[in-house]
Amino acid sequence: MLSHGYGLGIGVVPRGAIRQYVGGLRVKVLSIRDDWARRKLRIYVKDIDRLSMAAKLFVDHLIEMSAQQESLGV
């Protein structure tokens, strides 16, 4: 976020990070749709077969959510 006391603030943040705060603020949220703005998140595990059940469920959930977002073009 940039702000120098001139009533101007610019920030580039993930949509999920700002969504809950926008309602009470007088801000305009713009989506950046350029290719450079798309993020690829990765999960690294040493041995997926040795993860706890909770960790496996979490990884499965992240994979499912990623697939859903890709199918929606998000």
N, CA, C and O atoms as a GROMACS GRO file, in nm:
protein
  296
    1MET      N    1   0.084  -0.118   0.000
    1MET     CA    2   0.000   0.000   0.000
    1MET      C    3   0.089   0.123   0.000
    1MET      O    4   0.183   0.132   0.079
    2LEU      N    5   0.059   0.217  -0.087
    2LEU     CA    6   0.132   0.343  -0.092
    2LEU      C    7   0.041   0.455  -0.045
    2LEU      O    8  -0.075   0.461  -0.087
    3SER      N    9   0.088   0.541   0.038
    3SER     CA   10   0.009   0.655   0.083
    3SER      C   11   0.105   0.762   0.132
    3SER      O   12   0.194   0.735   0.213
    4HIS      N   13   0.087   0.883   0.083
    4HIS     CA   14   0.178   0.992   0.120
    4HIS      C   15   0.103   1.114   0.172
    4HIS      O   16   0.151   1.226   0.157
    5GLY      N   17  -0.013   1.093   0.232
    5GLY     CA   18  -0.086   1.204   0.289
    5GLY      C   19  -0.162   1.289   0.189
    5GLY      O   20  -0.209   1.398   0.224
    6TYR      N   21  -0.175   1.244   0.067
    6TYR     CA   22  -0.246   1.318  -0.036
    6TYR      C   23  -0.382   1.258  -0.067
    6TYR      O   24  -0.444   1.292  -0.168
    7GLY      N   25  -0.429   1.169   0.019
    7GLY     CA   26  -0.558   1.106  -0.005
    7GLY      C   27  -0.552   0.998  -0.112
    7GLY      O   28  -0.655   0.962  -0.170
    8LEU      N   29  -0.434   0.949  -0.138
    8LEU     CA   30  -0.416   0.847  -0.240
    8LEU      C   31  -0.352   0.725  -0.178
    8LEU      O   32  -0.251   0.735  -0.108
    9GLY      N   33  -0.411   0.611  -0.203
    9GLY     CA   34  -0.352   0.486  -0.157
    9GLY      C   35  -0.369   0.381  -0.265
    9GLY      O   36  -0.477   0.366  -0.321
   10ILE      N   37  -0.264   0.310  -0.294
   10ILE     CA   38  -0.267   0.206  -0.396
   10ILE      C   39  -0.208   0.081  -0.335
   10ILE      O   40  -0.100   0.084  -0.275
   11GLY      N   41  -0.277  -0.029  -0.349
   11GLY     CA   42  -0.226  -0.155  -0.298
   11GLY      C   43  -0.259  -0.267  -0.394
   11GLY      O   44  -0.364  -0.267  -0.457
   12VAL      N   45  -0.170  -0.361  -0.404
   12VAL     CA   46  -0.194  -0.482  -0.482
   12VAL      C   47  -0.194  -0.596  -0.382
   12VAL      O   48  -0.090  -0.634  -0.328
   13VAL      N   49  -0.313  -0.650  -0.357
   13VAL     CA   50  -0.329  -0.755  -0.257
   13VAL      C   51  -0.420  -0.863  -0.313
   13VAL      O   52  -0.499  -0.836  -0.403
   14PRO      N   53  -0.411  -0.984  -0.262
   14PRO     CA   54  -0.502  -1.089  -0.306
   14PRO      C   55  -0.646  -1.052  -0.273
   14PRO      O   56  -0.674  -0.991  -0.170
   15ARG      N   57  -0.737  -1.089  -0.361
   15ARG     CA   58  -0.879  -1.058  -0.344
   15ARG      C   59  -0.931  -1.106  -0.209
   15ARG      O   60  -1.005  -1.034  -0.142
   16GLY      N   61  -0.892  -1.225  -0.169
   16GLY     CA   62  -0.939  -1.279  -0.042
   16GLY      C   63  -0.893  -1.200   0.078
   16GLY      O   64  -0.958  -1.203   0.183
   17ALA      N   65  -0.781  -1.130   0.065
   17ALA     CA   66  -0.727  -1.055   0.178
   17ALA      C   67  -0.802  -0.924   0.201
   17ALA      O   68  -0.801  -0.874   0.314
   18ILE      N   69  -0.866  -0.870   0.101
   18ILE     CA   70  -0.932  -0.740   0.115
   18ILE      C   71  -1.084  -0.752   0.121
   18ILE      O   72  -1.151  -0.661   0.170
   19ARG      N   73  -1.138  -0.861   0.072
   19ARG     CA   74  -1.283  -0.877   0.058
   19ARG      C   75  -1.360  -0.841   0.185
   19ARG      O   76  -1.461  -0.772   0.178
   20GLN      N   77  -1.314  -0.887   0.300
   20GLN     CA   78  -1.389  -0.864   0.424
   20GLN      C   79  -1.382  -0.720   0.472
   20GLN      O   80  -1.463  -0.679   0.555
   21TYR      N   81  -1.287  -0.641   0.422
   21TYR     CA   82  -1.270  -0.504   0.468
   21TYR      C   83  -1.335  -0.400   0.378
   21TYR      O   84  -1.355  -0.286   0.420
   22VAL      N   85  -1.368  -0.436   0.256
   22VAL     CA   86  -1.414  -0.339   0.157
   22VAL      C   87  -1.547  -0.275   0.196
   22VAL      O   88  -1.568  -0.157   0.168
   23GLY      N   89  -1.636  -0.350   0.258
   23GLY     CA   90  -1.770  -0.300   0.288
   23GLY      C   91  -1.772  -0.167   0.361
   23GLY      O   92  -1.851  -0.080   0.326
   24GLY      N   93  -1.688  -0.149   0.461
   24GLY     CA   94  -1.688  -0.026   0.539
   24GLY      C   95  -1.597   0.083   0.487
   24GLY      O   96  -1.593   0.193   0.543
   25LEU      N   97  -1.524   0.056   0.382
   25LEU     CA   98  -1.430   0.154   0.328
   25LEU      C   99  -1.482   0.213   0.199
   25LEU      O  100  -1.561   0.152   0.128
   26ARG      N  101  -1.438   0.332   0.170
   26ARG     CA  102  -1.472   0.394   0.042
   26ARG      C  103  -1.359   0.367  -0.056
   26ARG      O  104  -1.280   0.455  -0.090
   27VAL      N  105  -1.352   0.244  -0.099
   27VAL     CA  106  -1.246   0.205  -0.191
   27VAL      C  107  -1.307   0.138  -0.313
   27VAL      O  108  -1.417   0.083  -0.307
   28LYS      N  109  -1.236   0.143  -0.419
   28LYS     CA  110  -1.274   0.076  -0.542
   28LYS      C  111  -1.180  -0.041  -0.562
   28LYS      O  112  -1.058  -0.024  -0.558
   29VAL      N  113  -1.234  -0.160  -0.581
   29VAL     CA  114  -1.153  -0.279  -0.603
   29VAL      C  115  -1.154  -0.311  -0.752
   29VAL      O  116  -1.260  -0.330  -0.811
   30LEU      N  117  -1.038  -0.316  -0.810
   30LEU     CA  118  -1.024  -0.348  -0.952
   30LEU      C  119  -0.948  -0.478  -0.964
   30LEU      O  120  -0.849  -0.500  -0.895
   31SER      N  121  -0.994  -0.563  -1.052
   31SER     CA  122  -0.924  -0.689  -1.077
   31SER      C  123  -0.816  -0.668  -1.182
   31SER      O  124  -0.839  -0.602  -1.283
   32ILE      N  125  -0.700  -0.724  -1.158
   32ILE     CA  126  -0.592  -0.721  -1.256
   32ILE      C  127  -0.598  -0.854  -1.330
   32ILE      O  128  -0.578  -0.960  -1.270
   33ARG      N  129  -0.625  -0.848  -1.457
   33ARG     CA  130  -0.644  -0.971  -1.534
   33ARG      C  131  -0.526  -1.003  -1.626
   33ARG      O  132  -0.533  -1.097  -1.705
   34ASP      N  133  -0.420  -0.927  -1.616
   34ASP     CA  134  -0.302  -0.953  -1.698
   34ASP      C  135  -0.238  -1.085  -1.656
   34ASP      O  136  -0.247  -1.127  -1.541
   35ASP      N  137  -0.173  -1.150  -1.751
   35ASP     CA  138  -0.109  -1.278  -1.723
   35ASP      C  139  -0.008  -1.271  -1.609
   35ASP      O  140   0.003  -1.366  -1.531
   36TRP      N  141   0.065  -1.160  -1.598
   36TRP     CA  142   0.168  -1.149  -1.495
   36TRP      C  143   0.108  -1.150  -1.355
   36TRP      O  144   0.178  -1.182  -1.258
   37ALA      N  145  -0.020  -1.116  -1.343
   37ALA     CA  146  -0.083  -1.108  -1.211
   37ALA      C  147  -0.135  -1.242  -1.162
   37ALA      O  148  -0.170  -1.256  -1.045
   38ARG      N  149  -0.141  -1.340  -1.248
   38ARG     CA  150  -0.189  -1.472  -1.207
   38ARG      C  151  -0.080  -1.544  -1.130
   38ARG      O  152   0.036  -1.548  -1.172
   39ARG      N  153  -0.119  -1.601  -1.018
   39ARG     CA  154  -0.022  -1.671  -0.933
   39ARG      C  155  -0.043  -1.821  -0.944
   39ARG      O  156  -0.156  -1.870  -0.958
   40LYS      N  157   0.064  -1.892  -0.936
   40LYS     CA  158   0.060  -2.038  -0.928
   40LYS      C  159   0.110  -2.075  -0.790
   40LYS      O  160   0.226  -2.050  -0.756
   41LEU      N  161   0.025  -2.134  -0.712
   41LEU     CA  162   0.065  -2.180  -0.579
   41LEU      C  163   0.095  -2.329  -0.588
   41LEU      O  164   0.026  -2.404  -0.657
   42ARG      N  165   0.196  -2.370  -0.518
   42ARG     CA  166   0.237  -2.511  -0.522
   42ARG      C  167   0.244  -2.567  -0.382
   42ARG      O  168   0.266  -2.495  -0.284
   43ILE      N  169   0.225  -2.697  -0.374
   43ILE     CA  170   0.236  -2.769  -0.248
   43ILE      C  171   0.353  -2.865  -0.263
   43ILE      O  172   0.359  -2.942  -0.359
   44TYR      N  173   0.445  -2.859  -0.170
   44TYR     CA  174   0.560  -2.949  -0.173
   44TYR      C  175   0.555  -3.039  -0.050
   44TYR      O  176   0.541  -2.990   0.063
   45VAL      N  177   0.566  -3.167  -0.072
   45VAL     CA  178   0.573  -3.262   0.040
   45VAL      C  179   0.686  -3.359   0.012
   45VAL      O  180   0.714  -3.393  -0.103
   46LYS      N  181   0.749  -3.403   0.116
   46LYS     CA  182   0.860  -3.497   0.101
   46LYS      C  183   0.807  -3.634   0.062
   46LYS      O  184   0.862  -3.698  -0.028
   47ASP      N  185   0.703  -3.680   0.130
   47ASP     CA  186   0.645  -3.811   0.101
   47ASP      C  187   0.495  -3.803   0.128
   47ASP      O  188   0.452  -3.808   0.244
   48ILE      N  189   0.417  -3.791   0.023
   48ILE     CA  190   0.272  -3.772   0.039
   48ILE      C  191   0.207  -3.888   0.112
   48ILE      O  192   0.105  -3.870   0.179
   49ASP      N  193   0.264  -4.006   0.100
   49ASP     CA  194   0.207  -4.124   0.167
   49ASP      C  195   0.229  -4.121   0.317
   49ASP      O  196   0.164  -4.197   0.390
   50ARG      N  197   0.318  -4.037   0.364
   50ARG     CA  198   0.347  -4.030   0.508
   50ARG      C  199   0.278  -3.912   0.577
   50ARG      O  200   0.299  -3.889   0.696
   51LEU      N  201   0.195  -3.839   0.503
   51LEU     CA  202   0.122  -3.728   0.564
   51LEU      C  203   0.016  -3.781   0.659
   51LEU      O  204  -0.036  -3.891   0.641
   52SER      N  205  -0.015  -3.703   0.760
   52SER     CA  206  -0.125  -3.740   0.850
   52SER      C  207  -0.256  -3.732   0.771
   52SER      O  208  -0.261  -3.671   0.664
   53MET      N  209  -0.360  -3.793   0.824
   53MET     CA  210  -0.490  -3.789   0.757
   53MET      C  211  -0.536  -3.644   0.741
   53MET      O  212  -0.589  -3.607   0.636
   54ALA      N  213  -0.517  -3.563   0.844
   54ALA     CA  214  -0.558  -3.422   0.836
   54ALA      C  215  -0.483  -3.349   0.725
   54ALA      O  216  -0.543  -3.272   0.650
   55ALA      N  217  -0.353  -3.373   0.714
   55ALA     CA  218  -0.273  -3.308   0.610
   55ALA      C  219  -0.317  -3.355   0.472
   55ALA      O  220  -0.325  -3.275   0.379
   56LYS      N  221  -0.345  -3.485   0.457
   56LYS     CA  222  -0.392  -3.537   0.328
   56LYS      C  223  -0.525  -3.473   0.289
   56LYS      O  224  -0.544  -3.434   0.174
   57LEU      N  225  -0.616  -3.462   0.385
   57LEU     CA  226  -0.746  -3.399   0.358
   57LEU      C  227  -0.728  -3.253   0.317
   57LEU      O  228  -0.796  -3.204   0.227
   58PHE      N  229  -0.636  -3.184   0.384
   58PHE     CA  230  -0.609  -3.045   0.351
   58PHE      C  231  -0.552  -3.032   0.210
   58PHE      O  232  -0.597  -2.946   0.133
   59VAL      N  233  -0.457  -3.115   0.175
   59VAL     CA  234  -0.399  -3.113   0.040
   59VAL      C  235  -0.506  -3.145  -0.064
   59VAL      O  236  -0.514  -3.078  -0.167
   60ASP      N  237  -0.589  -3.246  -0.038
   60ASP     CA  238  -0.697  -3.279  -0.130
   60ASP      C  239  -0.792  -3.161  -0.148
   60ASP      O  240  -0.837  -3.134  -0.260
   61HIS      N  241  -0.823  -3.093  -0.039
   61HIS     CA  242  -0.912  -2.976  -0.045
   61HIS      C  243  -0.850  -2.866  -0.131
   61HIS      O  244  -0.919  -2.807  -0.215
   62LEU      N  245  -0.722  -2.838  -0.112
   62LEU     CA  246  -0.656  -2.734  -0.190
   62LEU      C  247  -0.656  -2.768  -0.339
   62LEU      O  248  -0.678  -2.682  -0.424
   63ILE      N  249  -0.631  -2.894  -0.370
   63ILE     CA  250  -0.631  -2.938  -0.510
   63ILE      C  251  -0.770  -2.923  -0.570
   63ILE      O  252  -0.784  -2.877  -0.684
   64GLU      N  253  -0.872  -2.962  -0.495
   64GLU     CA  254  -1.010  -2.951  -0.544
   64GLU      C  255  -1.049  -2.804  -0.566
   64GLU      O  256  -1.109  -2.771  -0.668
   65MET      N  257  -1.014  -2.717  -0.472
   65MET     CA  258  -1.046  -2.575  -0.486
   65MET      C  259  -0.974  -2.514  -0.606
   65MET      O  260  -1.030  -2.431  -0.677
   66SER      N  261  -0.851  -2.554  -0.627
   66SER     CA  262  -0.775  -2.504  -0.741
   66SER      C  263  -0.840  -2.546  -0.872
   66SER      O  264  -0.851  -2.466  -0.965
   67ALA      N  265  -0.883  -2.671  -0.880
   67ALA     CA  266  -0.949  -2.721  -1.001
   67ALA      C  267  -1.079  -2.646  -1.026
   67ALA      O  268  -1.111  -2.614  -1.140
   68GLN      N  269  -1.154  -2.618  -0.920
   68GLN     CA  270  -1.280  -2.544  -0.935
   68GLN      C  271  -1.254  -2.403  -0.986
   68GLN      O  272  -1.324  -2.355  -1.075
   69GLN      N  273  -1.154  -2.337  -0.931
   69GLN     CA  274  -1.124  -2.201  -0.974
   69GLN      C  275  -1.076  -2.197  -1.118
   69GLN      O  276  -1.112  -2.107  -1.193
   70GLU      N  277  -0.996  -2.295  -1.157
   70GLU     CA  278  -0.950  -2.299  -1.296
   70GLU      C  279  -1.065  -2.322  -1.391
   70GLU      O  280  -1.069  -2.263  -1.499
   71SER      N  281  -1.161  -2.407  -1.352
   71SER     CA  282  -1.275  -2.432  -1.440
   71SER      C  283  -1.364  -2.310  -1.453
   71SER      O  284  -1.434  -2.294  -1.554
   72LEU      N  285  -1.363  -2.222  -1.353
   72LEU     CA  286  -1.441  -2.099  -1.357
   72LEU      C  287  -1.363  -1.983  -1.419
   72LEU      O  288  -1.418  -1.875  -1.441
   73GLY      N  289  -1.236  -2.007  -1.446
   73GLY     CA  290  -1.152  -1.902  -1.503
   73GLY      C  291  -1.110  -1.797  -1.403
   73GLY      O  292  -1.081  -1.683  -1.440
   74VAL      N  293  -1.109  -1.834  -1.275
   74VAL     CA  294  -1.071  -1.739  -1.169
   74VAL      C  295  -0.922  -1.737  -1.152
   74VAL      O  296  -0.870  -1.664  -1.068
   0.00000   0.00000   0.00000
